[in-house]
């Protein structure tokens, strides 16, 4: 079960800086999580200031 970033993302980059496996990258309109690289640690969800990251 990977995490996903919803449309509430404000592209601040806080999650990308905290991801231990660098599974998060800036997309066209928001940051995106590479589901194949995500290790389901939840660090990104706890870091997001807008609550835009949810377990899939």
VMD Tcl script that builds the backbone (N, CA, C; Angstrom):
set m [mol new atoms 168]
animate dup $m
set s [atomselect $m all]
$s set {name element resname resid chain x y z} {
  {N N UNK 1 A 0.847 -1.181 0.000}
  {CA C UNK 1 A 0.000 0.000 0.000}
  {C C UNK 1 A 0.887 1.237 0.000}
  {N N UNK 2 A 0.981 1.902 -1.101}
  {CA C UNK 2 A 1.763 3.128 -1.215}
  {C C UNK 2 A 0.923 4.329 -0.809}
  {N N UNK 3 A 1.570 5.436 -0.656}
  {CA C UNK 3 A 0.891 6.683 -0.343}
  {C C UNK 3 A 0.659 7.461 -1.629}
  {N N UNK 4 A -0.345 8.336 -1.623}
  {CA C UNK 4 A -0.644 9.186 -2.765}
  {C C UNK 4 A -0.751 10.629 -2.294}
  {N N UNK 5 A -0.470 11.541 -3.197}
  {CA C UNK 5 A -0.579 12.966 -2.904}
  {C C UNK 5 A -1.813 13.492 -3.622}
  {N N UNK 6 A -2.720 14.090 -2.859}
  {CA C UNK 6 A -3.984 14.571 -3.405}
  {C C UNK 6 A -3.846 15.998 -3.946}
  {N N UNK 7 A -4.931 16.519 -4.470}
  {CA C UNK 7 A -4.934 17.858 -5.057}
  {C C UNK 7 A -4.755 18.975 -4.029}
  {N N UNK 8 A -4.784 18.651 -2.747}
  {CA C UNK 8 A -4.537 19.666 -1.720}
  {C C UNK 8 A -3.065 20.066 -1.655}
  {N N UNK 9 A -2.209 19.360 -2.380}
  {CA C UNK 9 A -0.768 19.636 -2.413}
  {C C UNK 9 A -0.511 21.065 -2.883}
  {N N UNK 10 A 0.331 21.777 -2.124}
  {CA C UNK 10 A 0.690 23.153 -2.490}
  {C C UNK 10 A 2.109 23.234 -3.053}
  {N N UNK 11 A 2.699 22.094 -3.376}
  {CA C UNK 11 A 4.033 21.997 -3.969}
  {C C UNK 11 A 5.116 22.674 -3.134}
  {N N UNK 12 A 5.043 22.502 -1.818}
  {CA C UNK 12 A 6.042 23.109 -0.938}
  {C C UNK 12 A 7.334 22.300 -0.900}
  {N N UNK 13 A 7.258 20.989 -1.191}
  {CA C UNK 13 A 8.440 20.142 -1.216}
  {C C UNK 13 A 8.853 19.575 0.126}
  {N N UNK 14 A 8.108 19.838 1.179}
  {CA C UNK 14 A 8.459 19.324 2.507}
  {C C UNK 14 A 8.546 17.803 2.508}
  {N N UNK 15 A 7.623 17.155 1.824}
  {CA C UNK 15 A 7.588 15.694 1.795}
  {C C UNK 15 A 8.799 15.106 1.076}
  {N N UNK 16 A 9.178 15.704 -0.025}
  {CA C UNK 16 A 10.301 15.198 -0.812}
  {C C UNK 16 A 11.591 15.237 -0.013}
  {N N UNK 17 A 11.766 16.271 0.766}
  {CA C UNK 17 A 12.973 16.398 1.570}
  {C C UNK 17 A 13.063 15.396 2.702}
  {N N UNK 18 A 11.932 14.855 3.123}
  {CA C UNK 18 A 11.898 13.908 4.235}
  {C C UNK 18 A 11.850 12.444 3.799}
  {N N UNK 19 A 11.579 12.178 2.543}
  {CA C UNK 19 A 11.447 10.797 2.065}
  {C C UNK 19 A 12.807 10.088 2.114}
  {N N UNK 20 A 12.911 8.995 2.881}
  {CA C UNK 20 A 14.200 8.312 3.020}
  {C C UNK 20 A 14.653 7.553 1.771}
  {N N UNK 21 A 13.743 7.284 0.838}
  {CA C UNK 21 A 14.107 6.549 -0.371}
  {C C UNK 21 A 13.959 7.396 -1.636}
  {N N UNK 22 A 13.754 8.691 -1.461}
  {CA C UNK 22 A 13.619 9.634 -2.582}
  {C C UNK 22 A 12.561 9.201 -3.590}
  {N N UNK 23 A 11.405 8.775 -3.069}
  {CA C UNK 23 A 10.317 8.312 -3.926}
  {C C UNK 23 A 9.379 9.442 -4.345}
  {N N UNK 24 A 9.658 10.664 -3.896}
  {CA C UNK 24 A 8.772 11.790 -4.182}
  {C C UNK 24 A 9.484 12.799 -5.065}
  {N N UNK 25 A 8.796 13.207 -6.132}
  {CA C UNK 25 A 9.367 14.173 -7.068}
  {C C UNK 25 A 8.300 15.179 -7.484}
  {N N UNK 26 A 8.749 16.331 -7.926}
  {CA C UNK 26 A 7.825 17.365 -8.374}
  {C C UNK 26 A 7.221 16.973 -9.711}
  {N N UNK 27 A 5.890 17.011 -9.774}
  {CA C UNK 27 A 5.176 16.709 -11.008}
  {C C UNK 27 A 4.758 17.998 -11.687}
  {N N UNK 28 A 3.850 17.904 -12.651}
  {CA C UNK 28 A 3.392 19.075 -13.390}
  {C C UNK 28 A 2.635 20.069 -12.513}
  {N N UNK 29 A 1.708 19.561 -11.697}
  {CA C UNK 29 A 0.892 20.469 -10.895}
  {C C UNK 29 A 1.014 20.239 -9.390}
  {N N UNK 30 A 1.667 19.153 -8.998}
  {CA C UNK 30 A 1.860 18.822 -7.584}
  {C C UNK 30 A 2.981 17.794 -7.484}
  {N N UNK 31 A 3.395 17.510 -6.271}
  {CA C UNK 31 A 4.397 16.464 -6.073}
  {C C UNK 31 A 3.735 15.105 -6.262}
  {N N UNK 32 A 4.535 14.114 -6.647}
  {CA C UNK 32 A 4.014 12.776 -6.911}
  {C C UNK 32 A 4.901 11.738 -6.235}
  {N N UNK 33 A 4.285 10.633 -5.823}
  {CA C UNK 33 A 5.008 9.552 -5.171}
  {C C UNK 33 A 5.138 8.386 -6.134}
  {N N UNK 34 A 6.356 7.892 -6.309}
  {CA C UNK 34 A 6.602 6.712 -7.129}
  {C C UNK 34 A 6.215 5.499 -6.284}
  {N N UNK 35 A 5.090 4.870 -6.608}
  {CA C UNK 35 A 4.558 3.754 -5.827}
  {C C UNK 35 A 5.522 2.571 -5.780}
  {N N UNK 36 A 6.317 2.387 -6.812}
  {CA C UNK 36 A 7.261 1.268 -6.839}
  {C C UNK 36 A 8.425 1.488 -5.873}
  {N N UNK 37 A 8.765 2.737 -5.617}
  {CA C UNK 37 A 9.884 3.051 -4.724}
  {C C UNK 37 A 9.447 3.284 -3.284}
  {N N UNK 38 A 8.183 3.621 -3.087}
  {CA C UNK 38 A 7.649 3.927 -1.753}
  {C C UNK 38 A 7.749 2.703 -0.843}
  {N N UNK 39 A 8.259 2.919 0.384}
  {CA C UNK 39 A 8.390 1.819 1.345}
  {C C UNK 39 A 7.316 1.896 2.442}
  {N N UNK 40 A 6.320 2.729 2.265}
  {CA C UNK 40 A 5.186 2.841 3.185}
  {C C UNK 40 A 5.591 3.221 4.609}
  {N N UNK 41 A 6.578 4.076 4.752}
  {CA C UNK 41 A 7.044 4.449 6.089}
  {C C UNK 41 A 6.156 5.505 6.741}
  {N N UNK 42 A 5.439 6.314 5.940}
  {CA C UNK 42 A 4.536 7.322 6.475}
  {C C UNK 42 A 5.177 8.643 6.833}
  {N N UNK 43 A 6.468 8.770 6.615}
  {CA C UNK 43 A 7.159 10.016 6.945}
  {C C UNK 43 A 6.581 11.192 6.176}
  {N N UNK 44 A 6.270 11.005 4.930}
  {CA C UNK 44 A 5.738 12.084 4.101}
  {C C UNK 44 A 4.379 12.557 4.617}
  {N N UNK 45 A 3.540 11.613 5.004}
  {CA C UNK 45 A 2.200 11.953 5.498}
  {C C UNK 45 A 2.310 12.825 6.751}
  {N N UNK 46 A 3.216 12.486 7.635}
  {CA C UNK 46 A 3.386 13.242 8.877}
  {C C UNK 46 A 3.995 14.619 8.638}
  {N N UNK 47 A 4.744 14.772 7.552}
  {CA C UNK 47 A 5.435 16.018 7.247}
  {C C UNK 47 A 4.568 17.027 6.506}
  {N N UNK 48 A 3.599 16.561 5.755}
  {CA C UNK 48 A 2.789 17.437 4.886}
  {C C UNK 48 A 1.988 18.462 5.692}
  {N N UNK 49 A 2.208 19.758 5.429}
  {CA C UNK 49 A 1.504 20.793 6.197}
  {C C UNK 49 A 0.025 20.948 5.837}
  {N N UNK 50 A -0.390 20.410 4.688}
  {CA C UNK 50 A -1.792 20.552 4.284}
  {C C UNK 50 A -2.574 19.249 4.405}
  {N N UNK 51 A -1.927 18.179 4.815}
  {CA C UNK 51 A -2.607 16.890 4.918}
  {C C UNK 51 A -2.962 16.291 3.577}
  {N N UNK 52 A -2.166 16.612 2.557}
  {CA C UNK 52 A -2.468 16.174 1.194}
  {C C UNK 52 A -2.001 14.751 0.888}
  {N N UNK 53 A -1.302 14.124 1.807}
  {CA C UNK 53 A -0.791 12.777 1.557}
  {C C UNK 53 A -1.608 11.773 2.355}
  {N N UNK 54 A -2.100 10.773 1.638}
  {CA C UNK 54 A -2.967 9.757 2.232}
  {C C UNK 54 A -2.474 8.354 1.834}
  {N N UNK 55 A -2.751 7.372 2.693}
  {CA C UNK 55 A -2.468 5.986 2.336}
  {C C UNK 55 A -3.449 5.590 1.241}
  {N N UNK 56 A -2.945 4.925 0.225}
  {CA C UNK 56 A -3.769 4.551 -0.926}
  {C C UNK 56 A -4.727 3.447 -0.578}
}
mol reanalyze $m
mol bondsrecalc $m
mol representation Tube
mol addrep $m
